[in-house]
Amino acid sequence: MNAKISAVLNFALIACLGMFLWWAEEALDGYKIQIMNLIAVNIILALSLNLIYGFTGMFSLGHAGFMAIGAYACAILIMTPDQKEMLFILEEAYPWVLNSHAPFLVAVLAGGAAAGLAGFIIGFPLLRLGDDYLGIATLGFAEIIRVVANNIPRVTNGALGFKGIPDHADLWWNYGWCLLTLYFVIRILNSNTGNVFKAIRDDEIAAKAMGVNVFRMKLLSFTIGAFFAGVGGGLLASLLTTIDPKMFLFTLTFNVLMIVVTGGLGSITGSIVAGVGVTALLEWLRFVENPLTIGSWTMDGIPGMRMVVFSLVLILVILFRREGIMGMREITWTTVARFMKRGKA
């Protein structure tokens, strides 16, 4: 399809999204808007992990650590000195923590930059490891970040965390960052750099034989993925208005990994579809934890049952659609046009 036509269609799609967000703000209640916000954040996180794992082939379990770095950095910057002074009751905050303040955009970028820097630093020793060992090492990194956050009360307020974080992350901010992340990931994957990422994923030895500096390209992918994980963490902190070290357990990384695998490793469309589907399904399944009444018989709700049901759904997806919903396929305007022509025929 002509590039100009694709650009016009993309612009029209973004305009439709903007009108939908404007309608949602006016018509939907707070709970539904919160779910929409979580969908946008989860898509950002899924795209960042898919870049690392799905497109470059690095099995990383450290996303919760990058999210924690981004969340704390963003929270420190957007909270006023007076707010922070009231929160730090265990120990007095360092002066640079107390007096740091920045607009929301700068704070989110700073959170992403801090996470990206952390990814760059730990990438030097860890990216020389193999697949499974890399996963274990990055999982250890995420746990170290959580423990450190719990034990530096003059920076993170320790186990109490931050409460009353300004809620700047509305629909416009979250979906704006979602579109920006999507645009950046698409641009990089359609460039020569993206082709190198995929070559490393498919056959690292062959890529080395072709003269590719595999370690440098892995480090680049890992750093970019960590940056956007930090951005997602910053948005999540402002969305939830409260953070503490217990938020950033391994289950947070697992939730993002679940979205990526369900959608399809190496598929941007899959990350978007699964980001919407998994987030909405997890919220919709809350009804299975409520008491069930059939006639005169009542069964008490079972806490955690929605995760059991969701896990069963995930098992079925993996069994019958092992490559994920989309596999490595993408939905583009060209594929849409072909589908429409086939339908007319």
C-alpha positions in Angstrom: 0.0 0.0 0.0 1.2 3.5 -0.8 3.0 5.2 2.1 1.0 8.4 1.9 -2.3 6.4 2.1 -1.0 4.5 5.1 0.0 7.8 6.8 -3.5 9.2 6.2 -5.1 6.1 7.6 -2.8 6.1 10.6 -3.7 9.8 11.3 -7.5 8.9 10.9 -7.1 6.0 13.4 -5.3 8.3 15.9 -8.1 10.9 15.5 -10.7 8.1 16.1 -8.8 7.1 19.2 -8.8 10.7 20.4 -12.6 11.0 19.9 -13.1 7.8 21.8 -11.0 9.0 24.7 -12.9 12.3 24.8 -16.2 10.3 24.8 -14.9 7.9 27.5 -14.0 10.8 29.8 -17.5 12.2 29.6 -19.5 9.0 29.5 -17.7 6.2 31.5 -17.4 5.9 35.3 -14.2 6.0 37.2 -13.8 2.2 37.4 -14.0 1.7 33.6 -11.6 4.6 33.0 -9.2 3.0 35.4 -9.3 -0.2 33.4 -8.7 1.8 30.2 -5.7 3.4 31.8 -4.3 0.1 33.0 -4.7 -1.3 29.4 -2.5 1.6 28.1 0.2 1.0 30.7 0.2 -2.7 30.2 0.6 -2.3 26.4 3.6 0.0 27.0 5.1 -2.7 29.3 4.3 -5.5 26.9 5.9 -3.7 24.0 9.1 -3.0 26.0 9.4 -6.7 27.1 8.5 -7.9 23.6 11.4 -5.8 22.2 13.8 -7.5 24.6 12.4 -11.1 24.5 10.3 -11.4 21.4 12.4 -9.5 18.9 15.9 -9.9 20.3 15.6 -13.3 22.0 16.8 -12.3 25.5 14.8 -14.1 28.2 14.5 -11.3 30.8 12.6 -11.4 34.1 13.7 -8.1 35.4 10.9 -5.9 34.3 9.5 -5.4 37.8 12.9 -3.9 38.8 12.9 -1.4 36.0 9.3 -0.5 36.7 10.2 0.1 40.4 13.1 2.4 39.4 10.8 4.4 37.1 8.0 4.6 39.6 10.1 5.8 42.5 12.0 8.3 40.4 8.8 9.7 38.9 7.0 9.9 42.3 9.9 11.7 44.0 9.9 14.3 41.2 6.2 15.0 41.0 5.5 15.2 44.7 5.9 18.6 46.3 8.5 19.1 49.1 5.7 19.6 51.6 4.1 16.3 50.6 7.4 14.4 51.0 8.1 16.1 54.3 4.9 14.8 55.7 5.4 11.2 54.4 9.0 10.6 55.6 8.2 9.6 59.2 10.6 6.7 59.6 13.7 8.8 58.8 14.2 12.3 57.4 14.6 12.3 53.6 17.8 13.4 52.0 17.7 17.1 51.1 18.0 16.3 47.3 15.0 13.9 47.7 13.0 16.5 49.6 13.7 19.4 47.3 13.6 17.6 43.9 10.5 18.7 41.9 9.7 18.6 38.2 6.7 18.6 35.8 5.1 15.3 35.0 6.6 14.9 31.5 10.1 15.5 32.9 9.4 13.2 35.8 8.3 10.3 33.5 11.3 10.9 31.2 13.6 10.9 34.2 12.0 7.6 35.5 12.6 6.1 32.0 16.1 7.4 31.9 17.0 6.0 35.3 15.6 2.6 34.4 17.4 2.7 31.1 20.7 3.6 32.8 20.2 0.7 35.2 19.5 -1.6 32.3 22.7 -0.4 30.6 24.8 -0.9 33.7 23.5 -4.4 34.6 23.5 -5.4 30.9 27.3 -5.4 30.7 27.8 -8.4 33.0 24.4 -10.1 32.5 24.0 -10.1 28.7 27.0 -12.4 28.4 24.9 -15.2 30.0 22.8 -17.7 28.1 19.0 -17.8 28.0 18.0 -19.5 31.2 20.9 -18.0 33.2 20.0 -14.5 31.9 16.4 -15.0 33.1 17.5 -16.1 36.6 20.1 -13.2 36.8 17.5 -10.5 35.8 15.0 -12.0 38.3 17.7 -11.6 40.9 18.3 -8.0 39.8 14.6 -7.2 40.2 14.5 -8.7 43.7 17.6 -6.7 44.6 15.9 -3.5 43.5 12.9 -4.3 45.7 15.0 -5.1 48.7 17.1 -2.0 48.3 13.9 0.1 48.0 12.7 -1.5 51.3 15.9 -0.6 53.1 16.8 3.0 52.1 14.0 4.9 53.9 15.7 8.2 53.4 15.1 7.9 49.6 12.1 5.6 49.2 10.4 5.9 52.7 11.1 2.2 53.2 8.3 -0.3 53.6 5.7 2.6 53.9 6.4 3.8 50.3 4.7 6.9 48.9 1.1 7.8 49.3 -0.8 10.6 47.8 1.2 10.8 44.5 -0.4 13.4 42.2 -2.7 11.6 39.7 -1.5 13.2 36.5 -1.7 10.0 34.5 -5.1 10.4 32.9 -6.3 8.8 29.7 -4.5 11.4 27.5 -1.1 11.0 29.1 -1.3 7.2 29.2 -2.5 6.7 25.6 -0.2 9.5 24.4 2.8 7.6 25.9 1.3 4.3 24.5 1.2 5.8 21.0 4.7 7.2 21.4 6.1 3.8 22.5 4.3 2.0 19.7 5.7 4.5 17.1 9.2 4.2 18.5 9.2 0.4 18.6 7.8 0.2 15.0 10.3 2.6 13.7 13.3 0.8 15.3 12.0 -2.7 14.2 11.6 -1.5 10.6 15.1 -0.1 10.5 18.4 -1.9 10.0 18.8 -2.1 13.8 15.5 -4.0 14.1 16.7 -6.4 11.4 19.8 -7.0 13.4 17.7 -7.6 16.5 15.7 -10.3 14.7 18.8 -11.9 13.2 20.3 -12.2 16.7 17.0 -13.8 17.9 16.9 -16.3 15.0 20.6 -17.3 15.0 23.1 -15.5 17.2 26.1 -17.5 15.8 25.1 -16.7 12.2 24.8 -13.0 13.2 28.3 -13.0 14.7 29.6 -14.7 11.5 28.1 -11.8 9.5 30.1 -9.3 11.5 27.4 -8.1 13.8 28.6 -6.9 17.2 26.0 -9.1 19.0 26.8 -7.9 22.6 26.4 -4.2 21.6 23.1 -4.7 19.8 21.8 -6.8 22.7 22.8 -4.0 25.1 21.0 -1.5 23.0 17.7 -3.5 22.9 17.9 -4.2 26.6 18.5 -0.5 27.4 15.6 0.7 25.2 13.3 -2.0 26.8 14.3 -0.9 30.3 13.7 2.7 29.4 10.1 2.1 28.4 9.6 -0.2 31.4 10.6 2.7 33.6 8.2 5.0 31.7 5.4 2.4 32.4 6.4 2.3 36.0 6.2 6.1 36.3 2.8 6.2 34.7 1.6 3.4 37.0 2.8 5.2 40.1 0.8 8.4 39.1 -2.2 6.3 38.1 -2.4 4.3 41.4 -1.2 7.3 43.5 0.6 4.9 45.9 3.6 2.7 45.6 5.6 0.5 48.0 8.2 -2.3 47.6 5.6 -5.0 47.8 4.1 -3.8 44.5 7.2 -4.9 42.6 7.2 -8.6 43.3 8.0 -11.2 40.6 4.3 -11.5 39.9 4.4 -8.1 38.3 7.0 -9.3 35.7 5.0 -12.5 35.3 1.8 -10.5 34.4 3.7 -8.6 31.7 5.3 -11.8 30.4 1.9 -13.4 30.3 0.6 -10.7 28.0 3.6 -11.0 25.7 3.4 -14.8 25.4 -0.4 -14.8 25.0 -0.2 -12.2 22.2 2.7 -13.8 20.5 6.5 -13.4 20.9 7.7 -11.1 18.1 4.3 -9.5 17.3 3.5 -5.9 18.1 -0.1 -6.5 17.2 -0.2 -9.4 19.6 1.1 -7.3 22.5 -1.7 -4.8 21.9 -4.5 -7.4 21.5 -3.3 -9.3 24.5 -2.8 -6.1 26.5 -6.4 -5.2 26.0 -7.8 -8.8 26.4 -5.7 -9.9 29.4 -6.3 -6.6 31.4 -10.1 -6.6 30.6 -10.4 -10.4 31.4 -8.7 -10.1 34.7 -11.1 -7.4 35.8 -14.2 -9.1 34.4 -13.3 -12.4 36.2 -13.7 -10.7 39.6 -17.3 -11.9 39.6 -16.1 -15.5 40.3 -14.8 -14.4 43.7 -18.3 -13.1 44.7 -20.8 -15.3 46.6 -22.9 -17.4 44.3 -26.6 -17.9 45.0 -28.7 -20.6 43.3 -32.2 -20.8 44.7 -31.9 -21.2 48.5 -28.3 -22.4 48.2 -25.4 -20.0 48.6 -21.7 -20.6 48.1 -19.2 -18.2 49.6 -16.8 -16.5 47.3 -13.3 -17.9 47.1 -10.5 -15.3 47.2 -8.1 -15.7 44.3 -10.5 -17.8 42.2 -10.3 -15.4 39.3 -6.5 -16.2 39.0 -7.3 -19.9 38.9 -9.9 -19.4 36.1 -7.5 -17.1 34.3 -4.7 -19.6 34.6 -6.9 -22.3 33.1 -7.8 -19.9 30.2 -4.0 -19.3 29.7 -3.3 -23.0 29.7 -5.9 -23.5 27.0 -4.4 -20.7 24.9 -0.9 -22.2 25.2 -2.1 -25.8 24.4 -4.2 -24.9 21.4 -2.3 -21.8 20.2 1.3 -22.4 21.3 2.7 -19.5 19.3 0.2 -17.0 20.9 -2.9 -15.3 19.5 -0.9 -13.6 16.6 2.2 -15.7 16.5 4.7 -13.5 14.7 2.1 -12.0 12.4 1.1 -8.3 12.3 -2.1 -6.5 11.3 -1.2 -3.8 8.8 -3.2 -1.7 6.4 -2.0 -4.0 3.6 -3.4 -7.1 5.3 -6.6 -5.3 6.0 -7.0 -4.3 2.3 -6.3 -7.9 1.3 -8.9 -9.2 3.7 -11.5 -6.8 2.4 -10.7 -7.7 -1.2 -11.0 -11.4 -0.4 -14.3 -10.7 1.3 -15.7 -9.0 -1.8 -14.6 -11.8 -4.0 
